[in-house]
Amino acid sequence: MKLLDEILLPYQKRWVEDPSRFKIGLWSRQTGKSFATACESVGSCHIHPGEHWVVLSAGERQALEWMEKAKKWAEAYGAIIDSYEEIRETSQTLITRSEIKFANGSRITAIPANPATARGYSANLVLDEFAIHEKPFEIWAAIYPSITNTKTGLKKLRIVSTPKGRGNKFADLWESNESYSKHKVTILDAVKEGLAVDIEELKRGVDDPDIWAQEFMCEFIDNTSILLPYEMIGKCETYQILDPGDAPLYIGMDIGRSKDLSAIATLAKIGDVLYLVDLTVLEKTPFADQLDILLGKARNPLVKKVAIDATGIGAMLAEEAARKLGGKVEEFKFTSQSKAEIFPGLRRKFEDRLIRIPVLRDLREDLHAVQKTVSTGGAISYTAPRSADGHSDRASALALAVRAATTRGEHVAPFYSRRTHNPDFRRI
């Protein structure tokens, strides 16, 4: 098809044109997995009236991003979209599904991966970034029957992901199941077939052989899990944040400049519970302005402690804040060891329900994106994939604020992250 030749790279085109009922793709980061699966799904809906595809993504943000690609493919195919909607229980909770309905009766439904919402469909199925789904084995048990109802015709199954260690359903299917048509694309394979990426520059930027091997060379080298599942986050979300009154305040600031956000989280400690009473997000803001905003908050006499990201570009701002604010400030340099202190602390607050946060989609997605990885040698690391909305910068600021509220002394361990401006807690 000429359209595919014009838009897709050869490895993407091979995926789309492979008619196998069961397909699984082990693809490097930045190689266009969602772009290819969206192309196939929309093309199938365009050609076959009454077709239904269900897409399970790792989270809400990923599901909505996948749907944006589907909309662009609908435009490219000339498919007429009859309607598009996002369905949620209330105006501010996690979406249960988003759906495109085409004029010919076909539809595409995208769902954030959740065993409860995955049941009840009989449709062609796409499992997007399946290796990082929260509960992959439970999701598999819930969704697989959707393609096995013979009364509705044979359904297709497409599974794509970058590897995230062994011990998950994606790794099991790739390594042990021979009934799938398998497509493996490392970053080197993709570049050979036309992907415009500077390999050496990318490798220097990653600066970690294990991350390079897993994320870009498609090797199964460790075990990865979601640090904060949606269910755990949801139990600490509230529509009513208490007036902190004269409660002590604690601030965490994650610093970014051009690529990432800066975020300032303020927690009030009321009894044993921490309440997020302010979240200020700054995008591409000059450091002088960032410092002024921070000082305006931190000079409040109720603020007892401020934890600031002092890694890389944050070092000068943190140093200047410490000079102006004195003993209130802790300058955090993010290292593997310090992350291993700060993120478990954040999780414990959510586990014990000793934190309350507003119902904010961006914050929820940042928290959910943080991943805990255990290498084959036992080393633990905490990372977050970069998205169009930053690098889990709000989660980083919150982790620093929790650290500020729960530690004493001059030096405390840090986190990492970055990036837009002062959001209204009522907005999602």
N, C-alpha and C positions, 0 to 999 in steps of 0.2 A: 504494500500500500504506500503510495507516494507520500502521504501525510506523515507516516511513521518514519520513512527515510529522511524526511526533512527535519524532524524534531528529535528523534531518539538516537542515542549512540548505539552501536552494533550490539553490545551485550544487553542493553535494555530492549532492543527490538527482538532479540532472540527470546527473551522472557515473554514478551507480549504475544509473540506468534507461536509459542509452544502450546499445542492444544491439549496436553496431558491433563487428565482429571486432577491428579495430585502433583503439585509443584512445590519445591522448597528452595529458597534462595539464601545462601550464606554470602552476604555482601558487606564490603567495607563501608565505613562511614563516608559521607560526602559523595556517594556514587549514584544517588537518585532512586533509592528503593521505592519510596512512596510515589514518586513521579511515574514509575513504570507500572506499579499495581493500580494506580488511579487510571492510567491510560487504558489498561486492559478492561477494567470494570466499566468505565464509561463507554468504551467502544462496544462492549458486549450489550450494554443497555440500549445503545443507539441502534444496533442492528436487530436485536431481538425484542419486540414489544412484550411487555409484561414480565421482563426479567427482574430479579431481585438479587442484590449483592449486600452482604453485611460485612462491615469492616470493624475489627476490634483493634484499637490502638492502646499503647501503654498508659495513656492518660488523657485527660480532657483536652489539654493544649494540642497534643499530637493528633487527636481525632479531628479537631477543628482545622488544623493545618492540612491534614490529609484531604478534608472536604474542599478546602480552597484550591488544591491541585485538581480535584475532580471537576470543579466549576470551570477552571481554565481549559481542561480537556473537553468539557461539554461545548465550550465556545469553539475550540479548534475543530471538533467533529461536526459542528453545526447542529448539535442536538438541542432541542427546545426544552428548557427547564420550566415545568409548570409551577413548581413551588419549592421553597427551601425553608426549613424551620428547625429550630433548636428546642428540644423539649426537656424541661426540668420540673421537679416537684414543686418548687417555688421559684420566684424570680432570681434568687441568689444562691441556689444550691448547685451542686455538680450536675451537669447535664446527664440525663438518662440516655438520650440519643439525639443525633441530628440527622436530618433526612432530606435528600434531593428526590423530588418526584418529576419524572419526565412526561412530556405530553403524550408519549406513546404507551403510557401505563407502566413503564419500568421505574425502578427506584433503587437508590443506594442509601443504606442506613449505616451511620458510624456510631460506635459505642465505645466509651472509655472502658477498658478491660475490667470486668467485674462478673464473677460467676452468677450473681443474682440477675443482672440485666441481660446476660448472654443467652438465657434460656428462652424457648418459645418461638424461635425463628426456624423457617425451612427455606434456606437460601444458599446461593454461592457464598463462599466465605474467604475473607482475607484476614490473616493474623499478622498485623504490622508490628515490627520490632518485638516479636513474640518472646525473645529471651529475657526482656526486662518487664514483662507483665507481672503484676503483683503476686498472683496465685496461678501460675501457668498450669499446674496439674488439675486444679479445680475448674479452671476455665475450659481446659481441654475436655473434661468430663461433661461440662455443661453445654458446650457449643458443638461438639462433634456430631451429636445426633441430628443437628440441623441439616447436614448434607446427606443423611442416610435414609430419609423418608422416600421410599421408591414410588409412592403415590404421586409425588410432585415432580418426578423426573430426577435424573442423575444430577447432582450438584457438584460444583468444582471447589477445590480447596487450594488456596495459595498462602504460603507461609514465608515470610521474609524477615531477616534480622541480621544485625551484627552480633557476633558471639559475645556472651557474657558468662564465660566459664562453663563448667560442667554442673551436673546436679539440677538441671532444669529441663523442661519438656522439649524445648527447641534443640538442645544438644542431643537428647535421646533420639529424636526423629532424624536429625542429620546424620548421626554416626551409626545408627542401628537399623533404620527402616529403609529397605531397598525398593519399596514400591513407589517411591517418589521420583519424579524427574528433578534432578539436582542441578542448580546453577550456582557456581562459586565465582565471586568477583572480588579479588583483592584490589587495593588501590593501584598496584602496578599493572594489573590486567586492565583496569579502567583507563589509565593514562595511555596505555598502548593502543586503546581503541578510541582515543579522541577526547577523554576528559581533560579539561584545561586546569591542571593542578601541577604546581612545582613540587615534585617529590622531595627534593632535598630541603627546600624551605619548610615544607610541612613537617618533615622528620625532625629538623632542628627545633621547630616550635613545640613539638610534642615533648622532646627531651626526656623520654622515658621508654626504655626498650620493651617493657611489658605492655604498656599502653599501645605502643606502635604495633607490637605483635598481635594483640587481640583486636584493637579497633580498626586497624588498617590492613593487616595481613591475614585476618580471619582465623587466628589460632585460638583454640580453647585452652586458656591457661590458668583460670582461677574461678572463683565462685562469687557472684554478685547478687545483691538483694537490695530492695527498696528500703531506705532508712525509715521513712515515715509513710506507711500505707494510708490510703484515703480514709479508711475506717477510723484509724487512730487520730488523724487530723480532725475529722468530722466531729468526734466526741468532745473536742476542745474549741470548736467554733461556736460563736454566740452572736445574736443580733443586738444584744444590749451589753455594752461595755460600761462598767460602773464608773461614776465620777470618782477619780482618784483622791479628791480632796487634798489633804496634806500628807498622803502616803509617800514614802520614799520612791524616787524615780531612778531608773538605770537605763543607760543609753548604749547601743551598739551601732557602729558605723562601718559599713563595707564600702571601699573606695574604688571607683572606676573613673574613666575620663571619656575616651572616644568609643571603644568597642563595647564596654560594659557600663551598667548603671552604678550609681552610688546610691546607697540606701541607709537611712537612719531610723532605727527602731527604738522606741521609748517604752519601757515596761514600768508599771506601777506595782509595787508589792503590797498586797492587802492580805494580811494574815499569812498563810503559806502559799497563796496563789499569786502568780504573775499575770497581769493584764496588759495586753498591748494597747496602749492608749494613743499612740501616734506612729504613723509610718510615712516617712517622707522619702520620696524617690526622685533622684536627680539625673537627668539625661544630658550628657555632653555639656556639663556645667563647669566653667573655669574653677580651678582649685581655690582661688581667692574667695569666690562666691560660696563654694562648698564650706570653706572654713567659717565664713561669716554666719551661715545658716546653722552650722553645728554650735558655734559659740552662743548664738542666740538661744538655743535650747539648753545648752549645758550650764549656762550661768544662772539658771533657775536654782535657788538655794535648796530646793527639794531633791535636786539631782545629786546622788551620792557617788556615782562612779560612771565613767565613760570608757568603753573598750573600743579601740580604733584599729582597723586594719593598717598595719605599718609595713606591709609587704610591697616591694617594688615601688610603683608610682605613689603608693600611699604613705611612704616613709616621711617625706617632707611635711605633708599635711599633719600627720600624727605628731611629729616632733614640734611643730608650731603650736598645735592644740595643747600639747603637754606644757609648753613654755608659758602659755597664757592661762591655763586652767590649773596648773600645778598638780597636786597629788590626786586629783579626781581621775586623771587619765592613765590608762594602761595601754601601752603600745604593743600590739600583737603582730608578731611575724609568723605567717602561715608556713608550717612545715608538716610533713606527714605525721610526726609525733604530736604536734599541737592540734591538728585536726582530729586525731584519735582521742583527744581529751574533750574538745569542745562539742563535737557532734553527738557522742553518746550522752552528754549532759543535756543537750536539746531533746533527744529522744526520751530520756527519763522523765522530763517534764510532761511530755505528751502521754507517755505510758501511765504515769501516776495522776494524770488529769490535774496537774498543778500549774497549768497555763491556760489562758483564755485569749483567743484571737478573734477579730472580726471576720465575718463571712466575706472574703475577698478572693475572687478567682485567681488573680495573679499571685497572691501570697500562697494560696493553697497549691498551685501548680509548681511554684518554686520549691516549696517544702517537699512535695512528692517526688521531685526530680532528683533529689540527692540520693546517691547510691553508695552502699558500703561494699567494698570489694576485698576479698581475702585471697591472697596469692597462694600458689602451691607451696611456697615456703612459709606460709603462715602470716605474712605481713598484711596489715589492714590499711586500706586507704579509703578516702571519701572524695567522691567526684560528682560533678553534675554536667550533663551534656549541654553545650551551648545551643540556644534556640534563638528565634527571632526576637524574643523578649528577654534576652540576657542569659545569665549564667547562674541562676538561682541566687541572685543578689539579695533579694528580700530575705531569703532563708539564712544567708550568711549574716546579715545584720541582726536578725532575731537571735541566732546562735550566740553572737557576740554579746548582745544585751542580756541573755540568760546567763552567760558566763560572768558578766559584770555583777549580776544580781546574786550570784551564788558562790563567789570566791572572795578571798581577802589577800592582801599582800600587794607587792609592787609589780610582780610579773605574773601574767596569766597566759595560757595558751590561746591561739587564734584560730581562724578559719580562712576562707577565701571567697571571692565573688565580686560582682560589680553592677549598675545603670539607672528613672525618668522624673516626674515631679510629684508634687504633693497630692496623693490620691484621696478622694473622698471615700471614707469607709463604707458608704452606702452604695458606691458604684462597684460593678463587677467588670 
